[in-house]
Amino acid sequence: MTALADAVVRRVGPRLLEQARALAVEELAVTAGRIAARVGDPALARPCAPRAALQLVSAEGWRRVEGEILGRADLLAHLLAGEHEPEIERAFEAAGVALVPPLLEGVETSCDGPECLAQPCAHVAALLAAFCERCDEDPFALLVWRGRPREELAASLRARRTASVAAPPADEPLPLDASFWRARRDVPWPDAHRPGSARPDALLVELGAPPESVGGDEARDRLAELYRAMATGPAQSEAAET
């Protein structure tokens, strides 16, 4: 989360971040639009409660971001598998949405410390630094702060992907001739990187079976067979046939 760390440094400054090193951050909580924690200060009798609030990404903004993600099969597969992919920042940029606002513009900070009227204070700096560490451990925490938990994002992507599959006309069913998926020996195998052989059908597992209108479980099984053949390469596939 380099962009986030850079934004925090620019927002609070190195002096406050140095002071924050002496503070103990506890009970860090990240929710939609808000970060909060208890920060122990040796100079105070009780912990402080700093907050950092940010307006959520709008529904239209998320719609555009999801549209960019759906256009990237690799990024979509990572997110649906629960894996964060740094390329998601590019999806936000392409959608015209700031995942991390420059200088944390729009972030409103507050603290109940007795001398924390001027913002940001050292307690807020400690809060933001702790949030950066949390995002290093769980990058999806940043998406939570922007208003879309991982599970909700994955569910929305799955729903939009399923809805985007147009059903064929009732009088023109999709042909499911098994020979369509059979490899042709006269097709040269590309030199490009092939899917990993550990689980080449991982994307199908994550996305589930296609709608019944386009083949359902049968189409998924045949696609899985094709993906496995692609992962092993022509030599191994021919050896298996013999």
Secondary structure, 3 states (H helix, E strand, C coil): CHHHHHHHHHHHHHHHHHHHCCCEEEEEEEECCEEEEEEECCCCCCCECCEEECCCCCHHHHHHHHHHHHCCHHHHHHHHCCCCCCCHHHHHHHCCCCCCCHHHCCCEEECCCCCCCCCCCHHHHHHHHHHHHHHHHCCHHHHHHCCCCHHHHHHHHHHHHHHHCCCCCCCCCCCCCHHHHCCCCCCCCCCCCCCCCCCCCHHHHHHCCCCHHHCHHHHHHHHHHHHHHHHHHHHHHHHHHC
